[in-house]
Amino acid sequence: MLQFKAGVSLYGLQPEILWAVDRCVETWIGDCVVTSARGDRHSTKSRHYSGLAVDLRSRNHTPEQIAATVINVRAATGNDYDFIYETNHYHLEYDPKNKHEYMK
Protein backbone atom coordinates (compact mmCIF):
# COMPACT_ATOMS: atom_id res chain seq x y z
CA MET A 1 0.00 0.00 0.00
CA LEU A 2 1.31 3.47 -0.90
CA GLN A 3 0.97 6.27 1.63
CA PHE A 4 2.25 9.83 1.91
CA LYS A 5 3.55 11.70 4.93
CA ALA A 6 1.36 14.71 5.72
CA GLY A 7 2.19 17.58 3.36
CA VAL A 8 3.91 15.46 0.70
CA SER A 9 2.43 15.88 -2.77
CA LEU A 10 2.86 14.12 -6.12
CA TYR A 11 2.63 17.50 -7.85
CA GLY A 12 5.56 18.05 -10.19
CA LEU A 13 6.94 14.51 -10.01
CA GLN A 14 8.13 13.20 -13.36
CA PRO A 15 6.75 10.00 -14.93
CA GLU A 16 10.11 8.25 -14.50
CA ILE A 17 10.03 8.53 -10.71
CA LEU A 18 6.32 7.75 -10.48
CA TRP A 19 6.99 4.50 -12.38
CA ALA A 20 9.77 3.64 -9.92
CA VAL A 21 7.59 4.37 -6.90
CA ASP A 22 5.04 1.95 -8.34
CA ARG A 23 7.78 -0.70 -8.57
CA CYS A 24 8.64 -0.02 -4.92
CA VAL A 25 5.08 -0.64 -3.84
CA GLU A 26 5.11 -4.02 -5.60
CA THR A 27 8.21 -5.21 -3.72
CA TRP A 28 7.87 -3.33 -0.41
CA ILE A 29 7.73 -4.98 2.99
CA GLY A 30 4.80 -3.38 4.82
CA ASP A 31 3.39 0.03 3.86
CA CYS A 32 5.44 2.15 1.46
CA VAL A 33 5.42 5.76 2.73
CA VAL A 34 6.76 8.66 0.66
CA THR A 35 8.23 11.10 3.19
CA SER A 36 9.65 13.72 0.81
CA ALA A 37 9.30 14.60 -2.85
CA ARG A 38 9.85 18.08 -4.29
CA GLY A 39 9.36 19.88 -0.98
CA ASP A 40 11.68 20.05 2.02
CA ARG A 41 15.36 20.92 1.93
CA HIS A 42 17.80 18.90 -0.12
CA SER A 43 21.31 19.43 -1.45
CA THR A 44 21.65 22.12 -4.12
CA LYS A 45 21.90 19.70 -7.05
CA SER A 46 19.31 17.27 -5.72
CA ARG A 47 17.02 15.56 -8.22
CA HIS A 48 14.17 16.18 -5.75
CA TYR A 49 13.78 19.72 -7.12
CA SER A 50 13.28 18.50 -10.70
CA GLY A 51 10.76 15.86 -9.62
CA LEU A 52 13.12 12.94 -10.21
CA ALA A 53 13.67 11.78 -6.61
CA VAL A 54 11.70 10.79 -3.53
CA ASP A 55 12.50 9.66 -0.02
CA LEU A 56 10.76 6.67 1.53
CA ARG A 57 10.23 5.68 5.15
CA SER A 58 12.45 3.01 6.68
CA ARG A 59 11.75 3.39 10.42
CA ASN A 60 9.60 0.25 10.66
CA HIS A 61 12.15 -1.95 8.88
CA THR A 62 14.56 -4.27 10.66
CA PRO A 63 18.16 -4.45 9.39
CA GLU A 64 17.22 -7.64 7.51
CA GLN A 65 14.22 -5.94 5.90
CA ILE A 66 16.38 -2.95 4.91
CA ALA A 67 18.82 -5.26 3.13
CA ALA A 68 15.98 -7.14 1.39
CA THR A 69 14.23 -3.91 0.39
CA VAL A 70 17.39 -2.50 -1.20
CA ILE A 71 17.94 -5.70 -3.18
CA ASN A 72 14.28 -5.96 -4.25
CA VAL A 73 13.85 -2.33 -5.32
CA ARG A 74 17.15 -2.25 -7.21
CA ALA A 75 16.14 -5.39 -9.10
CA ALA A 76 12.67 -3.99 -9.85
CA THR A 77 13.84 -0.57 -11.07
CA GLY A 78 17.01 -1.39 -12.97
CA ASN A 79 20.23 0.47 -13.72
CA ASP A 80 18.69 3.86 -14.48
CA TYR A 81 17.70 4.31 -10.84
CA ASP A 82 19.65 4.76 -7.63
CA PHE A 83 18.10 3.32 -4.48
CA ILE A 84 20.10 3.99 -1.33
CA TYR A 85 19.50 3.49 2.37
CA GLU A 86 20.63 6.72 4.08
CA THR A 87 20.73 5.98 7.84
CA ASN A 88 17.10 6.92 8.53
CA HIS A 89 15.31 6.68 5.16
CA TYR A 90 15.59 5.36 1.62
CA HIS A 91 16.41 7.65 -1.29
CA LEU A 92 15.15 6.78 -4.78
CA GLU A 93 16.15 8.78 -7.84
CA TYR A 94 16.08 8.52 -11.60
CA ASP A 95 19.69 8.76 -12.76
CA PRO A 96 20.19 7.16 -16.19
CA LYS A 97 23.73 5.89 -16.70
CA ASN A 98 23.73 5.79 -20.52
CA LYS A 99 22.32 9.19 -21.44
CA HIS A 100 21.86 9.87 -25.12
CA GLU A 101 23.87 12.75 -26.53
CA TYR A 102 20.72 14.88 -26.92
CA MET A 103 19.97 14.52 -23.21
CA LYS A 104 23.28 15.99 -22.04
HELIX and SHEET records of a PDB file:
HELIX    1   1 PRO A   15  THR A   27  1                                  13    
HELIX    2   2 PRO A   63  THR A   77  1                                  15    
HELIX    3   3 GLU A  101  MET A  103  5                                   3    
SHEET    1   A 5 LEU A   2  PHE A   4  0                                        
SHEET    2   A 5 CYS A  32  SER A  36  1                                        
SHEET    3   A 5 ALA A  53  ARG A  57 -1                                        
SHEET    4   A 5 HIS A  89  TYR A  94 -1                                        
SHEET    5   A 5 TYR A  81  TYR A  85 -1                                        
END                                                                             
